[in-house]
Amino acid sequence: MRLNPAVAATGTYPFVRLAEAKARVAASGVTMIDFGIGEPREETPEFIREALCAAVDDEPISVYPTAVGLPELREAIAGWVGRRFGAVVDPATEVIPTLGSKEAIYALAQVVGRPGDAIAVPTPGYPVPERSALIAGLEAIELELDAAHGWLPDLDAVPWQRIAVLWLASPGNPTGAVAPLAYLEEAAARCRAHDVWLACDEAYVELWFEGEPPPSALQLHDRRNVVSFHSLSKRSSMPGYRSGFMAGDAELIAVMKRVRPNMGTSPQRFVQRASIAAWNDDAHVVAVRERYAAKRAVLLPALLAAGLVEAGGPASFFLWLRVPGDGDDEAFAARWLERGIVMTPGSYLGAGAGHVRVALVPTPEECARAAAILRAGL
């Protein structure tokens, strides 16, 4: 079979390995409490579901959505950006709705990458930016993160002359680290100086548990060479809706509007209508954040009692923890998997050996049960 060689180079998606391990243990009768996959399992708020149903009823004849999205959706997004970050974005020129953020990440690599270019990606981190580079025929250069640099890329170590895109994630997956606004300003200035795009994955920006709310690259006074990616999956518990947006540099957004009819589109119109309701409401986001905070308060002390050490930042719905003893994260995760507690070994996420990631996605009841298992297993 003739295939793009990059398809083979991407290897097995790390969570496929985790799913195989879970299935093997579950076959022996162990009940799983799954903190491995970062998929929200919170109930989508009722008013959003109602908006979706109403939108379906209002359009009995289904039509293709336009690539630029509904004007009302872009206005709702701009309104949220203004309320949340105090930033002004033009809904007509600086915003484009996307099918979540994953497809938009792939689209960016294909649009801005040229033969011979590379894309710099943080590791440990979300694997999609790296894989988007490979599929686009570009090189992926890993920027190893560590606690000494606050789990953010060392800007002095970036190979600026070789790259087309510098990826940042704030809050970080898996580390929960937050990039201060001053750091984003410096990263953006260096990107402009080297004709590099600063791409910021901000999918977890509404989930934090200590300190000030995480900032956004959209707060930068100069947004040239800057693009920010957002999603309703975590903020509004809408992962299956596949609804998000790109915003930032108006020239890039104009190019995306021109290209996307050939390679992608916005969400279905009824999903866009539901998304308008979600972006226009902030109260449900507070409730979502409080629910994750309650689960964190129950689970984290038990994880620390089991010998793990907090190693990450105070945001996202992930706990990033250093394993005790010999630092073998896969062995540590495997031992607790046998008892039904699923964690992601840090080595599955790139340069994260010696750590585990715990996603606060099970129910509060399951978190309490997991905490009891952890304490009983000491």
C-alpha positions as CSV (number, residue, x, y, z in Angstrom):
1,M,0.0,0.0,0.0
2,R,1.4,3.4,-1.0
3,L,1.3,5.7,2.0
4,N,2.7,9.1,3.1
5,P,5.9,8.0,4.9
6,A,5.1,10.4,7.7
7,V,2.1,8.2,8.6
8,A,4.5,5.4,9.5
9,A,6.8,7.8,11.3
10,T,4.1,9.0,13.7
11,G,3.9,5.5,15.3
12,T,1.2,4.4,17.6
13,Y,-0.8,7.1,19.3
14,P,0.3,6.9,23.0
15,F,-3.2,6.5,24.3
16,V,-3.7,3.4,22.2
17,R,-1.0,1.8,24.3
18,L,-2.8,2.8,27.4
19,A,-6.1,1.5,26.2
20,E,-4.5,-1.9,25.4
21,A,-3.1,-2.1,29.0
22,K,-6.5,-1.2,30.5
23,A,-8.3,-3.8,28.4
24,R,-5.8,-6.5,29.5
25,V,-6.3,-5.7,33.2
26,A,-10.1,-5.2,32.9
27,A,-10.3,-8.7,31.4
28,S,-9.3,-10.1,34.8
29,G,-12.3,-8.5,36.4
30,V,-10.7,-5.3,37.8
31,T,-13.0,-2.2,37.8
32,M,-11.3,0.8,36.3
33,I,-11.3,4.3,37.5
34,D,-9.8,6.1,34.5
35,F,-7.6,9.1,35.1
36,G,-5.6,8.4,32.0
37,I,-7.4,10.0,29.0
38,G,-8.1,13.7,29.3
39,E,-11.6,13.5,28.0
40,P,-14.1,15.6,29.9
41,R,-17.0,13.5,31.3
42,E,-19.0,16.3,32.8
43,E,-22.6,16.8,31.7
44,T,-23.0,19.4,29.0
45,P,-25.1,22.2,30.6
46,E,-28.8,21.9,29.8
47,F,-29.1,25.4,28.2
48,I,-26.5,24.4,25.6
49,R,-28.2,21.2,24.8
50,E,-31.5,23.1,24.5
51,A,-29.9,25.6,22.1
52,L,-28.6,22.7,20.0
53,C,-32.1,21.1,19.7
54,A,-33.7,24.5,19.0
55,A,-31.2,25.1,16.2
56,V,-32.0,21.7,14.6
57,D,-35.7,22.4,14.7
58,D,-35.2,25.9,13.2
59,E,-33.5,24.6,10.2
60,P,-35.4,21.6,8.8
61,I,-33.4,21.9,5.6
62,S,-29.8,21.2,6.3
63,V,-27.2,23.3,4.5
64,Y,-23.4,23.2,4.4
65,P,-21.8,25.6,6.9
66,T,-19.5,28.2,5.5
67,A,-15.8,28.0,6.3
68,V,-15.8,31.4,8.0
69,G,-18.6,30.5,10.4
70,L,-21.7,32.3,11.5
71,P,-21.2,36.1,12.1
72,E,-23.1,35.7,15.4
73,L,-20.6,33.0,16.6
74,R,-17.6,35.1,15.8
75,E,-19.2,38.0,17.7
76,A,-19.9,35.7,20.7
77,I,-16.3,34.6,20.7
78,A,-15.1,38.2,20.5
79,G,-17.4,39.1,23.4
80,W,-16.0,36.3,25.5
81,V,-12.4,37.3,24.8
82,G,-13.3,40.8,25.8
83,R,-14.9,39.8,29.1
84,R,-12.3,37.2,30.0
85,F,-9.1,38.8,28.9
86,G,-10.0,42.5,28.5
87,A,-8.7,42.2,24.9
88,V,-10.4,43.5,21.8
89,V,-10.5,41.2,18.8
90,D,-12.3,42.0,15.5
91,P,-14.8,39.2,14.9
92,A,-14.7,40.0,11.2
93,T,-11.0,39.8,10.7
94,E,-9.3,38.1,13.6
95,V,-11.5,35.1,14.5
96,I,-12.4,31.9,12.6
97,P,-14.5,29.0,14.1
98,T,-12.9,25.6,13.9
99,L,-13.9,21.9,14.5
100,G,-12.4,21.9,17.9
101,S,-8.7,22.6,17.9
102,K,-7.0,19.4,16.6
103,E,-8.0,19.9,13.0
104,A,-7.0,23.6,13.2
105,I,-3.5,22.6,14.5
106,Y,-3.0,20.3,11.5
107,A,-4.3,23.1,9.2
108,L,-1.7,25.6,10.5
109,A,1.2,23.3,9.7
110,Q,0.0,22.8,6.2
111,V,-0.6,26.5,5.6
112,V,2.5,28.1,7.0
113,G,5.1,25.3,6.6
114,R,7.4,25.4,3.6
115,P,9.8,22.7,2.3
116,G,12.7,22.4,4.7
117,D,10.9,24.1,7.6
118,A,10.6,22.8,11.1
119,I,8.1,23.3,13.9
120,A,9.2,23.5,17.5
121,V,7.0,21.6,20.0
122,P,7.3,21.4,23.8
123,T,7.8,18.0,25.3
124,P,6.3,16.5,27.4
125,G,3.2,17.8,25.7
126,Y,0.1,17.2,23.6
127,P,1.3,15.1,20.7
128,V,-0.8,16.7,17.9
129,P,1.5,19.7,17.1
130,E,4.4,17.3,16.5
131,R,2.3,14.9,14.4
132,S,0.9,17.8,12.4
133,A,4.4,18.8,11.4
134,L,5.3,15.3,10.3
135,I,2.1,14.8,8.2
136,A,2.8,18.2,6.6
137,G,6.3,17.0,5.6
138,L,8.1,19.2,8.1
139,E,10.6,18.5,10.8
140,A,9.4,18.4,14.4
141,I,12.0,19.8,16.8
142,E,11.3,18.9,20.5
143,L,11.9,21.5,23.1
144,E,12.4,19.6,26.4
145,L,10.6,21.2,29.4
146,D,11.7,21.0,33.0
147,A,10.8,22.3,36.4
148,A,13.8,24.7,36.4
149,H,12.2,26.7,33.6
150,G,8.7,26.4,35.0
151,W,7.8,23.7,32.4
152,L,8.0,26.4,29.6
153,P,10.4,26.3,26.7
154,D,13.7,28.0,27.3
155,L,13.5,30.7,24.6
156,D,17.3,31.0,24.4
157,A,17.4,27.3,23.4
158,V,14.9,27.7,20.5
159,P,16.6,27.1,17.1
160,W,15.0,30.3,15.6
161,Q,16.7,30.1,12.2
162,R,15.2,26.7,11.5
163,I,11.6,26.9,12.5
164,A,8.3,28.2,11.1
165,V,6.2,27.8,14.2
166,L,6.9,27.8,17.9
167,W,4.2,26.0,19.8
168,L,3.3,26.9,23.4
169,A,0.6,25.4,25.6
170,S,-0.7,27.5,28.5
171,P,-2.0,26.0,30.8
172,G,0.2,23.1,29.7
173,N,-0.9,19.6,29.1
174,P,0.3,17.6,31.0
175,T,2.1,19.9,33.3
176,G,-0.5,22.5,34.2
177,A,2.1,25.2,33.9
178,V,0.9,28.8,33.1
179,A,2.9,31.1,30.9
180,P,3.0,34.7,32.4
181,L,2.0,37.5,30.1
182,A,5.6,38.8,30.2
183,Y,6.8,35.5,28.9
184,L,4.2,35.5,26.1
185,E,5.3,39.1,25.2
186,E,9.0,38.0,24.9
187,A,8.1,34.9,22.9
188,A,6.0,36.9,20.5
189,A,8.7,39.5,20.0
190,R,11.3,36.9,19.3
191,C,8.9,35.2,16.8
192,R,8.4,38.5,14.9
193,A,12.1,39.1,14.8
194,H,12.7,35.7,13.2
195,D,9.6,35.6,11.0
196,V,8.2,32.7,13.1
197,W,4.6,32.1,14.1
198,L,3.8,31.9,17.8
199,A,1.0,29.3,18.2
200,C,-0.6,29.1,21.6
201,D,-2.8,26.2,22.7
202,E,-5.1,27.7,25.3
203,A,-7.7,25.0,25.6
204,Y,-7.4,24.8,29.4
205,V,-7.3,28.6,30.1
206,E,-10.6,28.5,32.1
207,L,-9.4,25.8,34.5
208,W,-7.1,27.1,37.3
209,F,-7.1,26.4,41.1
210,E,-4.6,28.9,42.5
211,G,-3.5,32.5,41.9
212,E,-4.6,34.8,39.1
213,P,-6.5,33.5,36.0
214,P,-4.2,32.4,33.2
215,P,-3.5,35.1,30.6
216,S,-3.9,34.7,26.8
217,A,-1.7,35.5,23.9
218,L,-4.7,37.5,22.7
219,Q,-3.9,40.1,25.4
220,L,-0.7,41.0,23.6
221,H,-0.7,44.6,22.3
222,D,1.0,43.4,19.1
223,R,-0.6,40.3,17.7
224,R,1.4,40.1,14.5
225,N,2.8,36.5,14.1
226,V,0.5,35.3,16.9
227,V,-2.4,32.9,16.8
228,S,-4.3,31.4,19.7
229,F,-6.3,28.2,19.7
230,H,-9.4,27.7,22.0
231,S,-12.0,25.0,22.5
232,L,-15.3,24.5,24.2
233,S,-14.5,20.9,25.1
234,K,-13.1,21.7,28.5
235,R,-14.5,25.1,29.3
236,S,-18.1,24.0,28.6
237,S,-17.9,20.2,28.8
238,M,-18.6,19.9,25.1
239,P,-15.9,17.5,23.7
240,G,-18.3,15.8,21.3
241,Y,-19.5,19.0,19.7
242,R,-16.1,19.7,18.2
243,S,-16.3,23.4,18.5
244,G,-13.5,25.9,18.9
245,F,-11.7,28.8,17.2
246,M,-8.5,30.4,16.0
247,A,-7.8,34.0,16.7
248,G,-5.0,36.5,16.3
249,D,-2.9,37.9,13.4
250,A,-5.5,39.2,10.9
251,E,-3.3,38.4,7.9
252,L,-3.1,34.7,8.9
253,I,-6.8,34.6,9.6
254,A,-7.5,36.0,6.1
255,V,-5.3,33.2,4.6
256,M,-7.2,30.6,6.7
257,K,-10.5,31.9,5.4
258,R,-9.2,31.6,1.9
259,V,-7.8,28.1,2.3
260,R,-10.3,26.3,4.6
261,P,-13.0,25.8,2.0
262,N,-10.5,23.5,0.3
263,M,-9.5,21.5,3.4
264,G,-12.0,22.1,6.2
265,T,-15.0,24.0,7.4
266,S,-16.6,25.3,10.5
267,P,-18.8,23.1,12.8
268,Q,-22.4,22.3,11.7
269,R,-24.7,25.3,12.0
270,F,-26.7,23.7,14.8
271,V,-23.4,23.2,16.7
272,Q,-22.5,26.8,16.0
273,R,-25.8,27.9,17.5
274,A,-25.1,25.9,20.6
275,S,-21.6,27.3,20.7
276,I,-23.0,30.9,20.7
277,A,-25.0,30.0,23.8
278,A,-21.9,28.6,25.5
279,W,-19.5,31.5,24.7
280,N,-22.2,34.0,25.8
281,D,-22.5,32.5,29.3
282,D,-19.8,32.6,32.0
283,A,-21.7,31.3,35.0
284,H,-21.6,27.7,33.9
285,V,-17.8,27.9,33.5
286,V,-17.5,28.9,37.2
287,A,-19.5,25.8,38.1
288,V,-17.3,23.6,35.9
289,R,-14.1,25.0,37.5
290,E,-15.5,24.4,41.0
291,R,-16.4,20.8,40.2
292,Y,-12.8,20.1,39.1
293,A,-11.5,21.9,42.1
294,A,-13.6,19.7,44.4
295,K,-12.3,16.5,42.7
296,R,-8.7,17.8,43.0
297,A,-9.2,18.5,46.7
298,V,-10.3,14.9,47.3
299,L,-7.8,13.1,45.1
300,L,-4.5,15.0,45.4
301,P,-3.9,14.3,49.2
302,A,-4.3,10.6,48.5
303,L,-1.9,10.7,45.6
304,L,0.7,12.5,47.7
305,A,0.1,9.9,50.5
306,A,0.9,7.3,47.9
307,G,4.4,8.8,47.5
308,L,3.8,11.0,44.5
309,V,5.2,14.6,44.6
310,E,3.5,17.6,43.0
311,A,5.6,18.7,40.1
312,G,3.4,20.9,37.8
313,G,1.5,24.1,37.8
314,P,-1.9,25.1,39.3
315,A,-4.0,24.9,36.1
316,S,-5.7,22.6,33.6
317,F,-7.6,19.5,34.8
318,F,-4.4,17.5,35.0
319,L,-2.2,16.7,38.0
320,W,1.5,16.3,37.0
321,L,3.3,14.3,39.7
322,R,6.8,12.9,40.2
323,V,6.9,9.2,41.0
324,P,8.8,8.0,44.1
325,G,11.7,5.5,44.3
326,D,13.5,4.7,41.1
327,G,11.4,7.1,39.0
328,D,10.1,4.3,36.7
329,D,6.8,5.9,35.7
330,E,5.6,3.0,33.6
331,A,6.2,0.5,36.4
332,F,4.5,2.8,38.9
333,A,1.5,3.3,36.7
334,A,1.3,-0.4,36.0
335,R,1.2,-1.3,39.7
336,W,-1.7,1.0,40.3
337,L,-3.4,-0.1,37.1
338,E,-3.6,-3.6,38.6
339,R,-5.7,-2.1,41.4
340,G,-7.9,-0.2,38.9
341,I,-6.4,3.2,39.1
342,V,-5.5,4.4,35.6
343,M,-2.7,7.0,35.3
344,T,-0.8,8.1,32.2
345,P,3.0,7.4,32.4
346,G,4.8,10.6,31.7
347,S,7.1,8.8,29.2
348,Y,4.0,8.3,27.0
349,L,3.9,12.1,26.6
350,G,7.4,12.7,25.4
351,A,10.2,13.8,27.7
352,G,8.1,13.2,30.8
353,A,9.9,10.1,32.3
354,G,9.7,9.9,36.0
355,H,6.3,11.5,36.2
356,V,2.6,10.5,35.8
357,R,-0.3,12.5,34.6
358,V,-3.7,12.2,36.4
359,A,-6.7,13.6,34.6
360,L,-9.5,14.8,36.9
361,V,-12.2,13.5,34.6
362,P,-13.9,10.7,36.6
363,T,-17.0,11.6,38.7
364,P,-16.6,13.0,42.2
365,E,-17.8,9.7,43.5
366,E,-15.2,7.8,41.5
367,C,-12.5,10.2,42.7
368,A,-13.5,9.5,46.3
369,R,-13.4,5.8,45.7
370,A,-10.0,6.1,44.0
371,A,-8.7,8.1,47.0
372,A,-9.8,5.3,49.3
373,I,-8.1,2.7,47.2
374,L,-4.9,4.7,47.1
375,R,-4.9,5.1,50.9
376,A,-5.7,1.4,51.5
377,G,-2.9,0.4,49.2
378,L,-0.1,2.1,51.1
